[in-house]
Amino acid sequence: MKILITGGTGFVGRHLLEALNGRHRVAVLVRDEAKLRQAPFPERISVIHGDLFASQPFPEDLDLVFHLAAVTKALSSGEFMQVNHQGTLALLERLKRLRGKPKVVLLSSLAAAGPSPGNRPLSEKAAARPVSLYGWSKLRQEEAVMANGRLPYLIIRAPIVFGPGDMDLLDIFKMVKRGLSPEMGREKRWYSIIYVKDLARGLAALGHSRLANETFYLANPEPVLWDELIDTAARLLDVTSLRRVRVPRALVRSLAEISQWRGRLFKQRVIFNRDKFREINCPAWTCSPEKVRRRLQLPPFAALEESLAATLDWYQDNRLL
């Protein structure tokens, strides 16, 4: 099988390459040459230099495309749409000109669907109600894939993804190690999560399956209470006293505004901004993986403590925590 991966130098992409086990001919579209120099691919992996809009030619005989490339933080609202939506349209047009008809597996996000009302996990049938610019760009990305008219596809919506290599949750764990747990408001907060290695194995299994032209949630079977996640991390980090700090909603909003302003001033893409505040202002982001588990036999997922321990070990091994 001939496979193309976009976003292969990223957090999920590296784990997907590992999950594919070298059993296929894999080409990776690489935009950021610096990332490639820092962590080069094994010799068996072909590198296609370029981006979603223009690159070296794709192999004509592709069977499968994992489309992971996307921006999760941007300097402007237009950047979300430019990369996530317009970039996907450009990629699809190039794929449709190939001799074959490769199946496209799009890694999307729960953000495209929006929060879950009353902590009732969303199913794939629920109407999409994004609350962030990122979520809207991912929904437009999904719509582009569904409307392509020629290529079979699967859309995989993932919730919070964590594991070795993730940098988005690092600041949270740094605070936990210092014995602090900042919390906004007094609501209990529920989240669906998935360990990156489980996500990668699930993507590989779905790509190789006969399923096509459908949307699936890929997540741990049960949502997790945010306090439980933090308490588990504290225990694994040998934090004996954890202080929960209640932060007023208005202050969190102001801090998000300041963070966004600083990012624009110094031309840095920051994860905590006005857009992220819109998401964390919602107390429940949960989804049901029942559909995919009913349609496809997946390997058992790692337990929370085991996967979180592996994540924290990676941070510590790399002197990040």
NULUM-169324 format. One record per residue: x, y, z of N, C-alpha, C, O in turn; residue in one letter. Coordinates in steps of 0.2 Angstrom, whole numbers, padded with zeros to 4 digits, always signed. Layout:
N
XYZXYZXYZXYZA/...
***
This chain:
321
+0004-0006+0000+0000+0000+0000+0004+0006+0000+0009+0007+0004M/+0003+0011-0004+0006+0017-0005+0002+0023-0001-0003+0024-0002K/+0006+0026+0004+0002+0031+0009+0006+0037+0009+0012+0038+0008I/+0002+0043+0009+0004+0049+0010+0002+0052+0016-0004+0051+0018L/+0006+0055+0020+0004+0059+0026+0006+0066+0026+0012+0068+0024I/+0001+0070+0027+0002+0077+0028+0003+0079+0035-0001+0076+0039T/+0007+0083+0038+0008+0084+0045+0012+0079+0048+0011+0078+0054G/+0016+0075+0044+0020+0070+0047+0025+0072+0052+0028+0067+0056G/+0027+0078+0052+0033+0080+0057+0029+0082+0063+0033+0084+0068T/+0023+0082+0064+0019+0085+0070+0019+0080+0075+0021+0074+0074G/+0015+0082+0080+0014+0077+0086+0011+0071+0085+0014+0066+0086F/+0005+0071+0081+0001+0065+0080+0005+0061+0074+0005+0055+0074V/+0008+0065+0069+0011+0062+0063+0016+0057+0065+0017+0052+0062G/+0021+0059+0070+0026+0055+0071+0024+0048+0074+0027+0043+0073R/+0018+0049+0078+0016+0043+0081+0012+0038+0076+0012+0032+0077H/+0009+0042+0071+0006+0038+0066+0011+0034+0062+0010+0028+0060L/+0017+0037+0060+0022+0033+0057+0024+0027+0061+0025+0022+0058L/+0025+0028+0067+0026+0022+0072+0021+0017+0071+0022+0011+0071E/+0015+0019+0071+0009+0014+0071+0009+0010+0065+0006+0005+0065A/+0011+0013+0059+0011+0010+0053+0016+0004+0052+0016+0000+0048L/+0021+0004+0057+0026-0001+0058+0030-0003+0052+0033-0008+0051N/+0031+0002+0047+0035+0001+0042+0033-0004+0037+0037-0007+0033G/+0027-0006+0037+0024-0011+0033+0022-0009+0026+0020-0012+0021R/+0022-0002+0025+0020+0001+0019+0025+0006+0016+0029+0008+0019H/+0024+0008+0010+0028+0013+0007+0025+0020+0009+0019+0021+0006R/+0028+0024+0013+0025+0030+0015+0029+0036+0013+0035+0036+0013V/+0026+0041+0011+0028+0047+0009+0025+0052+0013+0020+0052+0015A/+0030+0057+0016+0027+0062+0020+0028+0069+0017+0034+0071+0015V/+0023+0073+0017+0024+0080+0014+0027+0084+0020+0024+0085+0025L/+0032+0088+0019+0036+0091+0024+0037+0099+0022+0039+0100+0016V/+0034+0103+0026+0034+0110+0024+0040+0113+0028+0044+0117+0026R/+0041+0111+0035+0045+0114+0039+0052+0110+0039+0053+0105+0042D/+0057+0112+0035+0063+0109+0035+0067+0109+0041+0071+0104+0042E/+0066+0114+0046+0069+0114+0052+0067+0108+0056+0071+0104+0059A/+0061+0106+0056+0058+0100+0060+0061+0094+0057+0063+0089+0061K/+0062+0094+0051+0065+0088+0048+0072+0087+0050+0074+0081+0051L/+0076+0092+0050+0083+0092+0052+0084+0090+0059+0088+0086+0061R/+0079+0092+0064+0079+0090+0071+0078+0083+0072+0081+0080+0076Q/+0073+0080+0068+0071+0073+0069+0070+0070+0062+0064+0069+0060A/+0075+0068+0059+0074+0065+0052+0070+0059+0052+0071+0055+0057P/+0067+0057+0047+0063+0051+0046+0068+0045+0045+0074+0046+0042F/+0066+0039+0046+0070+0033+0044+0071+0033+0036+0067+0036+0033P/+0076+0030+0034+0077+0030+0027+0071+0027+0023+0071+0029+0017E/+0067+0023+0025+0062+0020+0022+0056+0025+0020+0052+0023+0016R/+0056+0030+0024+0051+0035+0023+0053+0040+0017+0059+0043+0018I/+0049+0041+0012+0050+0046+0007+0048+0053+0009+0043+0054+0012S/+0052+0058+0007+0050+0065+0009+0048+0069+0003+0052+0069-0002V/+0042+0072+0003+0040+0076-0002+0040+0084+0001+0037+0085+0005I/+0045+0088-0002+0046+0094+0000+0040+0099-0002+0039+0099-0008H/+0037+0103+0002+0032+0108+0000+0027+0108+0005+0027+0106+0011G/+0021+0111+0003+0015+0112+0008+0009+0110+0004+0009+0107-0001D/+0003+0111+0007-0003+0109+0004-0005+0112-0002-0008+0109-0006L/-0002+0118-0004-0003+0122-0010+0001+0120-0016-0001+0120-0021F/+0008+0119-0014+0012+0117-0019+0018+0113-0016+0021+0115-0011A/+0020+0108-0020+0026+0104-0018+0029+0100-0024+0026+0101-0029S/+0033+0096-0022+0036+0091-0027+0030+0086-0029+0025+0086-0025Q/+0030+0083-0034+0024+0079-0036+0022+0073-0031+0027+0070-0028P/+0016+0072-0031+0014+0066-0027+0015+0060-0031+0014+0060-0037F/+0016+0054-0028+0016+0048-0032+0009+0047-0035+0004+0048-0032P/+0009+0044-0041+0002+0043-0045-0002+0038-0042-0008+0038-0043E/+0001+0033-0039-0002+0027-0037-0004+0027-0029-0004+0021-0026D/-0005+0032-0026-0007+0033-0019-0013+0029-0018-0018+0029-0022L/-0013+0025-0012-0019+0021-0010-0023+0025-0004-0029+0024-0004D/-0019+0028+0000-0022+0031+0006-0018+0038+0008-0012+0038+0007L/-0022+0043+0010-0019+0049+0012-0022+0050+0019-0028+0051+0020V/-0017+0051+0024-0019+0054+0030-0017+0061+0031-0012+0063+0030F/-0023+0065+0031-0022+0072+0031-0022+0075+0038-0028+0076+0041H/-0016+0076+0041-0016+0078+0048-0014+0086+0048-0014+0089+0053L/-0011+0089+0043-0008+0095+0043-0014+0100+0044-0019+0101+0041A/-0013+0104+0049-0018+0110+0051-0014+0114+0056-0009+0113+0059A/-0017+0120+0057-0015+0125+0062-0020+0125+0068-0026+0125+0067V/-0017+0124+0074-0021+0124+0080-0021+0131+0084-0025+0133+0088T/-0016+0135+0082-0015+0142+0084-0012+0146+0079-0008+0144+0074K/-0015+0152+0078-0014+0157+0073-0013+0164+0075-0015+0166+0080A/-0009+0168+0070-0008+0175+0072-0015+0179+0070-0016+0184+0073L/-0019+0176+0066-0025+0180+0064-0030+0174+0062-0029+0169+0061S/-0037+0177+0062-0042+0172+0061-0042+0170+0054-0044+0164+0052S/-0039+0174+0049-0038+0172+0042-0034+0166+0041-0034+0162+0037G/-0029+0165+0046-0024+0160+0045-0027+0153+0046-0025+0148+0043E/-0032+0153+0051-0035+0146+0052-0039+0144+0045-0038+0138+0043F/-0042+0149+0042-0046+0147+0036-0041+0146+0030-0042+0141+0026M/-0036+0150+0030-0031+0149+0024-0028+0142+0024-0027+0139+0019Q/-0026+0139+0030-0022+0133+0031-0027+0127+0031-0027+0123+0027V/-0032+0128+0036-0036+0122+0037-0041+0121+0032-0043+0115+0030N/-0044+0126+0029-0050+0126+0024-0047+0126+0017-0047+0121+0013H/-0044+0132+0015-0041+0133+0009-0035+0128+0007-0035+0125+0002Q/-0031+0126+0012-0026+0121+0011-0029+0114+0010-0026+0111+0005G/-0034+0113+0013-0037+0106+0012-0040+0106+0005-0040+0101+0001T/-0044+0111+0003-0046+0112-0004-0041+0111-0009-0042+0107-0014L/-0035+0114-0008-0029+0114-0013-0027+0106-0013-0025+0104-0019A/-0026+0103-0007-0024+0096-0007-0028+0092-0011-0026+0088-0015L/-0035+0092-0010-0040+0088-0013-0040+0089-0021-0040+0084-0024L/-0039+0095-0023-0038+0096-0030-0032+0092-0033-0033+0090-0039E/-0027+0093-0030-0021+0089-0032-0022+0082-0032-0020+0078-0037R/-0025+0079-0027-0026+0072-0026-0031+0069-0032-0030+0064-0034L/-0036+0073-0033-0041+0071-0038-0038+0071-0045-0040+0067-0050K/-0032+0074-0046-0029+0074-0053-0024+0067-0054-0022+0066-0059R/-0023+0064-0048-0019+0058-0049-0023+0052-0052-0029+0052-0053L/-0019+0047-0054-0022+0042-0058-0027+0038-0054-0032+0035-0056R/-0025+0037-0048-0029+0033-0043-0034+0037-0039-0035+0043-0041G/-0038+0034-0035-0043+0037-0031-0041+0035-0023-0045+0031-0020K/-0036+0039-0020-0034+0037-0014-0040+0039-0009-0043+0044-0009P/-0040+0035-0003-0045+0036+0002-0041+0042+0006-0036+0041+0008K/-0045+0047+0008-0043+0052+0012-0045+0051+0019-0051+0051+0020V/-0041+0051+0024-0043+0051+0031-0041+0057+0034-0035+0059+0035V/-0046+0061+0036-0045+0068+0039-0045+0068+0046-0050+0065+0049L/-0040+0070+0049-0040+0071+0057-0043+0078+0058-0040+0083+0057L/-0049+0077+0061-0052+0083+0063-0053+0084+0070-0048+0081+0074S/-0057+0088+0073-0057+0089+0080-0064+0090+0083-0069+0091+0079S/-0065+0088+0089-0071+0089+0093-0073+0097+0092-0079+0098+0093L/-0068+0101+0092-0070+0108+0091-0074+0110+0085-0078+0115+0085A/-0074+0105+0080-0078+0107+0074-0086+0105+0076-0090+0108+0073A/-0087+0101+0081-0094+0100+0083-0096+0105+0089-0102+0107+0089A/-0091+0107+0093-0093+0111+0098-0094+0108+0105-0093+0101+0105G/-0095+0111+0110-0096+0108+0117-0102+0104+0117-0107+0104+0113P/-0102+0099+0122-0108+0095+0124-0112+0098+0129-0110+0100+0134S/-0119+0099+0127-0123+0102+0132-0125+0097+0138-0126+0092+0137P/-0124+0100+0144-0126+0096+0150-0122+0090+0151-0124+0085+0154G/-0116+0090+0148-0111+0084+0148-0115+0078+0146-0114+0072+0148N/-0119+0079+0140-0121+0073+0137-0116+0072+0131-0117+0076+0126R/-0112+0066+0131-0108+0065+0125-0111+0066+0118-0116+0063+0117P/-0108+0070+0114-0110+0070+0107-0109+0064+0103-0104+0061+0104L/-0114+0063+0099-0114+0058+0094-0112+0061+0087-0113+0067+0087S/-0111+0057+0082-0109+0060+0076-0116+0063+0072-0115+0067+0068E/-0122+0061+0075-0128+0064+0072-0129+0071+0075-0134+0074+0072K/-0126+0073+0080-0127+0080+0083-0126+0085+0078-0121+0085+0075A/-0130+0091+0078-0128+0096+0074-0122+0100+0077-0120+0100+0083A/-0118+0102+0072-0111+0105+0073-0113+0112+0076-0116+0116+0072A/-0110+0114+0081-0110+0121+0084-0104+0123+0087-0103+0124+0093R/-0099+0125+0082-0092+0127+0085-0093+0134+0088-0097+0138+0087P/-0088+0135+0093-0088+0141+0097-0082+0145+0096-0081+0151+0098V/-0077+0142+0092-0071+0145+0091-0069+0146+0084-0072+0142+0080S/-0065+0151+0082-0063+0151+0075-0059+0145+0073-0060+0143+0067L/-0055+0142+0077-0052+0136+0075-0057+0130+0074-0057+0127+0069Y/-0062+0130+0078-0068+0125+0077-0071+0126+0070-0073+0121+0067G/-0073+0132+0069-0076+0134+0062-0072+0132+0056-0074+0129+0051W/-0065+0133+0057-0061+0131+0051-0060+0124+0050-0060+0121+0045S/-0061+0120+0056-0061+0113+0055-0067+0110+0053-0067+0105+0049K/-0073+0113+0054-0079+0111+0051-0079+0113+0044-0081+0108+0040L/-0076+0118+0042-0076+0120+0034-0071+0115+0031-0072+0113+0025R/-0066+0113+0035-0061+0108+0032-0065+0101+0031-0065+0098+0026Q/-0069+0099+0036-0073+0093+0035-0078+0093+0029-0079+0089+0025E/-0081+0099+0028-0086+0100+0023-0083+0100+0016-0085+0097+0011E/-0076+0102+0016-0073+0102+0009-0071+0095+0007-0072+0093+0002A/-0069+0091+0012-0068+0083+0011-0074+0080+0009-0074+0076+0004V/-0080+0081+0012-0086+0078+0011-0089+0080+0004-0092+0076+0001M/-0087+0086+0002-0090+0088-0005-0085+0087-0011-0087+0090-0016A/-0080+0084-0010-0075+0083-0015-0077+0080-0021-0074+0081-0026N/-0082+0075-0020-0085+0072-0026-0082+0066-0030-0085+0063-0034G/-0076+0065-0028-0072+0060-0031-0069+0055-0027-0068+0049-0028R/-0066+0057-0021-0062+0053-0017-0065+0050-0011-0069+0054-0008L/-0065+0044-0010-0068+0041-0003-0064+0044+0003-0058+0046+0002P/-0068+0045+0008-0065+0048+0014-0067+0046+0021-0072+0042+0021Y/-0064+0047+0026-0066+0046+0033-0064+0052+0036-0059+0055+0036L/-0069+0055+0041-0067+0061+0045-0067+0058+0052-0072+0055+0055I/-0061+0059+0055-0060+0057+0062-0060+0063+0067-0055+0067+0066I/-0064+0064+0071-0064+0069+0076-0061+0067+0082-0063+0062+0085R/-0056+0070+0084-0052+0069+0091-0054+0074+0096-0054+0080+0094A/-0054+0072+0102-0055+0077+0108-0048+0079+0110-0043+0080+0106P/-0047+0081+0116-0040+0082+0119-0035+0076+0118-0037+0071+0120I/-0030+0078+0114-0025+0072+0113-0018+0074+0117-0016+0080+0117V/-0016+0069+0121-0010+0070+0125-0005+0064+0124-0007+0059+0121F/+0001+0065+0126+0006+0060+0126+0013+0062+0124+0014+0069+0124G/+0018+0058+0124+0024+0060+0122+0025+0065+0116+0023+0063+0111P/+0028+0071+0117+0028+0075+0111+0023+0081+0111+0024+0086+0108G/+0018+0080+0115+0013+0086+0116+0016+0091+0120+0019+0091+0125D/+0015+0098+0117+0017+0103+0121+0012+0108+0123+0013+0112+0127M/+0006+0106+0121+0000+0111+0123-0002+0110+0130-0004+0115+0133D/-0001+0104+0133-0003+0103+0140+0003+0104+0145+0002+0103+0151L/+0009+0105+0142+0015+0106+0146+0014+0111+0152+0016+0110+0158L/+0012+0117+0150+0011+0122+0155+0007+0120+0161+0008+0122+0167D/+0001+0116+0160-0003+0114+0165+0001+0109+0170+0000+0110+0176I/+0005+0105+0167+0008+0100+0171+0014+0103+0175+0016+0101+0180F/+0017+0109+0172+0022+0112+0176+0019+0116+0182+0022+0115+0187K/+0013+0118+0181+0009+0121+0187+0008+0116+0192+0008+0117+0198M/+0005+0110+0190+0004+0104+0195+0010+0102+0198+0010+0101+0204V/+0016+0102+0195+0022+0100+0198+0024+0105+0204+0027+0103+0209K/+0022+0111+0203+0023+0117+0208+0017+0116+0214+0018+0121+0218R/+0013+0112+0213+0008+0111+0218+0002+0116+0217-0002+0117+0222G/+0001+0118+0211-0005+0123+0209-0010+0119+0204-0007+0116+0199L/-0016+0121+0205-0021+0119+0200-0026+0124+0199-0031+0125+0202S/-0024+0129+0194-0029+0134+0192-0035+0132+0189-0035+0127+0185P/-0041+0134+0192-0047+0132+0189-0052+0138+0188-0052+0143+0193E/-0055+0139+0183-0060+0144+0181-0067+0143+0184-0070+0138+0182M/-0069+0147+0188-0076+0146+0190-0077+0140+0195-0072+0137+0197G/-0083+0138+0196-0084+0132+0201-0087+0126+0198-0089+0122+0201R/-0089+0127+0191-0092+0121+0188-0087+0115+0187-0081+0116+0187E/-0090+0109+0188-0086+0103+0186-0085+0103+0179-0090+0105+0175K/-0079+0101+0177-0077+0101+0169-0076+0094+0167-0071+0091+0170R/-0079+0092+0162-0079+0086+0159-0076+0086+0152-0078+0090+0148W/-0071+0081+0151-0068+0081+0144-0067+0074+0142-0065+0070+0145Y/-0068+0073+0135-0066+0067+0132-0058+0068+0130-0056+0074+0128S/-0055+0063+0131-0047+0063+0130-0045+0057+0126-0049+0052+0125I/-0039+0057+0123-0037+0051+0120-0029+0051+0120-0026+0057+0119I/-0026+0046+0122-0019+0045+0122-0016+0045+0114-0019+0041+0110Y/-0011+0049+0113-0009+0049+0106-0007+0043+0102-0009+0042+0097V/-0005+0038+0106-0003+0031+0103-0010+0027+0101-0010+0024+0097K/-0015+0028+0106-0021+0025+0104-0024+0029+0098-0027+0025+0094D/-0024+0035+0098-0026+0039+0092-0023+0037+0085-0026+0035+0080L/-0016+0036+0086-0012+0034+0080-0014+0027+0078-0015+0026+0072A/-0015+0022+0082-0017+0015+0081-0024+0015+0078-0025+0012+0073R/-0028+0020+0080-0035+0020+0078-0035+0023+0071-0039+0020+0067G/-0031+0028+0069-0031+0031+0063-0028+0026+0058-0031+0025+0052L/-0023+0022+0060-0021+0017+0055-0026+0011+0054-0027+0009+0048A/-0029+0009+0059-0035+0004+0058-0040+0007+0053-0043+0003+0049A/-0042+0013+0054-0048+0016+0050-0045+0017+0043-0049+0015+0038L/-0039+0019+0042-0037+0019+0035-0036+0013+0032-0038+0013+0026G/-0035+0008+0035-0034+0001+0032-0041-0002+0031-0042-0008+0028H/-0046+0000+0035-0053-0003+0034-0056-0002+0028-0054+0002+0024S/-0062-0005+0027-0066-0004+0021-0071+0002+0022-0075+0003+0018R/-0071+0005+0028-0076+0010+0029-0074+0016+0025-0068+0018+0024L/-0079+0020+0023-0078+0025+0019-0084+0030+0019-0090+0028+0020A/-0083+0037+0018-0088+0042+0018-0092+0042+0024-0098+0043+0024N/-0089+0042+0030-0092+0043+0036-0088+0047+0041-0082+0048+0040E/-0091+0049+0046-0088+0053+0052-0088+0049+0058-0093+0045+0060T/-0082+0049+0062-0082+0045+0068-0078+0049+0073-0074+0053+0072F/-0080+0048+0079-0077+0051+0085-0072+0045+0087-0074+0039+0088Y/-0066+0047+0089-0061+0043+0092-0059+0045+0098-0055+0050+0098L/-0061+0042+0104-0059+0045+0110-0059+0039+0115-0062+0034+0114A/-0057+0040+0121-0057+0035+0127-0065+0034+0128-0069+0038+0127N/-0066+0028+0130-0073+0026+0131-0077+0031+0136-0083+0032+0135P/-0074+0033+0141-0077+0037+0146-0074+0044+0147-0068+0044+0147E/-0078+0049+0147-0075+0056+0148-0072+0056+0155-0073+0052+0159P/-0067+0061+0156-0064+0062+0162-0065+0069+0166-0066+0074+0162V/-0066+0069+0172-0067+0075+0176-0060+0078+0176-0055+0075+0178L/-0060+0085+0175-0053+0088+0175-0050+0087+0181-0044+0087+0181W/-0053+0088+0187-0050+0087+0193-0047+0080+0194-0041+0079+0197D/-0050+0075+0191-0047+0068+0191-0040+0068+0187-0036+0065+0189E/-0040+0071+0181-0034+0071+0177-0029+0075+0181-0023+0072+0181L/-0030+0081+0184-0025+0084+0188-0023+0080+0194-0017+0080+0195I/-0027+0077+0198-0026+0073+0203-0021+0068+0202-0016+0066+0205D/-0023+0064+0196-0018+0059+0194-0011+0061+0192-0006+0058+0194T/-0011+0067+0189-0004+0069+0187-0001+0071+0193+0005+0070+0194A/-0004+0074+0198-0001+0076+0204+0002+0070+0208+0008+0070+0210A/-0002+0065+0208+0001+0059+0211+0007+0056+0208+0011+0053+0211R/+0007+0056+0201+0012+0053+0197+0018+0057+0198+0024+0055+0197L/+0018+0064+0199+0023+0068+0200+0025+0069+0208+0030+0073+0209L/+0022+0065+0212+0024+0065+0219+0023+0071+0222+0026+0074+0227D/+0017+0075+0220+0015+0081+0223+0011+0079+0229+0005+0077+0228V/+0013+0081+0235+0009+0079+0241+0004+0084+0243-0001+0082+0246T/+0004+0090+0241-0001+0095+0243-0002+0099+0236+0002+0103+0234S/-0009+0098+0234-0011+0102+0228-0016+0107+0230-0021+0106+0233L/-0014+0113+0228-0018+0119+0230-0023+0121+0224-0020+0123+0219R/-0029+0121+0225-0034+0123+0219-0035+0130+0220-0037+0133+0225R/-0033+0134+0214-0034+0141+0214-0040+0143+0210-0039+0142+0204V/-0045+0146+0213-0051+0148+0209-0049+0155+0205-0048+0159+0209R/-0050+0155+0199-0048+0161+0195-0055+0163+0192-0058+0160+0189V/-0056+0170+0194-0063+0173+0191-0063+0172+0183-0058+0173+0180P/-0069+0171+0181-0069+0171+0173-0067+0177+0170-0064+0177+0165R/-0069+0183+0173-0067+0189+0170-0059+0190+0169-0056+0193+0164A/-0056+0187+0174-0048+0188+0174-0045+0183+0169-0041+0185+0166L/-0048+0177+0168-0046+0173+0163-0047+0176+0156-0042+0175+0152V/-0053+0179+0155-0054+0182+0149-0049+0188+0148-0046+0188+0142R/-0047+0192+0153-0042+0197+0152-0035+0194+0151-0031+0197+0146S/-0033+0189+0154-0027+0186+0153-0026+0183+0146-0021+0183+0142L/-0032+0180+0143-0032+0178+0136-0031+0184+0131-0027+0183+0126A/-0034+0189+0133-0033+0195+0128-0026+0197+0128-0023+0199+0123E/-0023+0198+0134-0016+0200+0135-0011+0195+0131-0007+0197+0128I/-0013+0189+0132-0009+0184+0129-0009+0184+0121-0004+0184+0118S/-0015+0185+0119-0016+0186+0111-0012+0193+0109-0009+0193+0104Q/-0013+0198+0113-0010+0204+0111-0002+0203+0111+0001+0206+0106W/+0001+0200+0116+0008+0199+0116+0010+0194+0110+0015+0196+0107R/+0006+0189+0108+0007+0185+0102+0008+0189+0096+0012+0188+0092G/+0003+0194+0095+0003+0198+0089+0009+0202+0089+0012+0204+0084R/+0010+0205+0095+0016+0210+0095+0023+0207+0093+0027+0210+0090L/+0024+0201+0096+0030+0197+0095+0030+0192+0089+0034+0188+0088F/+0024+0192+0086+0023+0188+0080+0024+0180+0082+0027+0176+0079K/+0021+0178+0088+0021+0172+0090+0014+0169+0091+0009+0172+0093Q/+0013+0163+0089+0007+0159+0089+0006+0156+0096+0010+0152+0098R/+0001+0158+0100+0001+0156+0107-0006+0152+0107-0011+0153+0104V/-0006+0147+0111-0011+0142+0112-0017+0145+0116-0023+0144+0115I/-0015+0150+0121-0020+0153+0125-0021+0160+0123-0017+0165+0123F/-0027+0161+0120-0029+0167+0117-0037+0168+0118-0040+0164+0121N/-0039+0173+0114-0047+0174+0115-0050+0168+0112-0056+0166+0115R/-0048+0165+0107-0051+0159+0104-0051+0153+0109-0057+0150+0109D/-0046+0152+0112-0046+0147+0117-0050+0148+0123-0053+0143+0126K/-0051+0154+0125-0055+0156+0130-0062+0154+0129-0066+0152+0133F/-0064+0155+0122-0071+0153+0120-0072+0146+0122-0078+0144+0123R/-0067+0142+0121-0068+0135+0122-0068+0133+0129-0072+0129+0131E/-0063+0135+0133-0063+0133+0140-0068+0137+0144-0070+0134+0150I/-0072+0141+0141-0078+0144+0145-0084+0139+0145-0088+0140+0149N/-0083+0134+0141-0088+0129+0141-0086+0123+0145-0081+0121+0145C/-0091+0121+0150-0089+0116+0155-0088+0109+0153-0086+0105+0156P/-0091+0107+0147-0091+0100+0145-0089+0100+0137-0092+0102+0133A/-0084+0096+0136-0082+0094+0129-0081+0086+0129-0076+0084+0130W/-0087+0083+0127-0087+0076+0128-0090+0073+0121-0095+0076+0118T/-0088+0067+0119-0091+0064+0113-0091+0056+0114-0087+0054+0119C/-0095+0053+0111-0096+0046+0112-0092+0042+0106-0093+0043+0100S/-0087+0037+0108-0084+0033+0102-0088+0027+0101-0085+0022+0098P/-0094+0027+0103-0098+0020+0102-0099+0018+0095-0098+0012+0093E/-0099+0023+0090-0100+0021+0083-0094+0018+0080-0095+0012+0077K/-0088+0020+0082-0082+0017+0079-0081+0010+0082-0079+0006+0079V/-0082+0010+0089-0081+0003+0092-0086-0002+0090-0085-0008+0090R/-0092+0000+0087-0097-0004+0085-0095-0007+0078-0097-0012+0076R/-0092-0002+0074-0090-0004+0067-0084-0007+0066-0082-0010+0060R/-0079-0006+0071-0072-0008+0069-0069-0011+0076-0070-0008+0081L/-0066-0016+0075-0062-0019+0081-0056-0016+0082-0051-0016+0078Q/-0055-0012+0088-0049-0008+0089-0046-0011+0095-0049-0014+0099L/-0039-0011+0095-0036-0013+0101-0038-0009+0108-0040-0004+0107P/-0037-0013+0113-0039-0009+0120-0035-0003+0121-0029-0003+0119P/-0038+0002+0123-0034+0009+0125-0031+0008+0131-0033+0004+0136F/-0025+0012+0132-0021+0012+0138-0025+0015+0143-0029+0020+0142A/-0024+0013+0150-0028+0016+0155-0025+0023+0156-0019+0024+0155A/-0029+0027+0159-0027+0034+0160-0020+0035+0164-0016+0039+0162L/-0020+0031+0170-0014+0032+0174-0007+0030+0170-0002+0033+0170E/-0008+0024+0166-0002+0022+0162+0000+0027+0157+0006+0028+0156E/-0005+0029+0153-0004+0034+0148-0001+0041+0150+0003+0044+0147S/-0004+0043+0156-0002+0049+0158+0005+0049+0161+0009+0053+0161L/+0007+0043+0164+0014+0042+0167+0019+0042+0161+0024+0045+0162A/+0017+0039+0155+0022+0039+0150+0023+0046+0147+0028+0048+0145A/+0017+0050+0147+0018+0057+0145+0022+0061+0150+0027+0065+0147T/+0021+0060+0156+0025+0064+0161+0033+0062+0161+0037+0066+0162L/+0034+0055+0160+0041+0053+0159+0044+0056+0153+0050+0058+0154D/+0041+0057+0148+0044+0060+0142+0046+0067+0143+0051+0069+0141W/+0041+0071+0147+0043+0078+0148+0049+0078+0153+0054+0082+0152Y/+0050+0073+0158+0055+0073+0162+0062+0071+0159+0067+0074+0160Q/+0061+0066+0155+0067+0063+0151+0070+0069+0146+0076+0069+0145D/+0065+0073+0144+0068+0079+0139+0069+0085+0143+0069+0091+0140N/+0069+0085+0150+0070+0090+0154+0066+0096+0153+0068+0102+0153R/+0059+0095+0152+0054+0100+0151+0050+0101+0157+0046+0106+0158L/+0051+0096+0162+0046+0096+0168+0051+0095+0174+0048+0095+0179L/
***
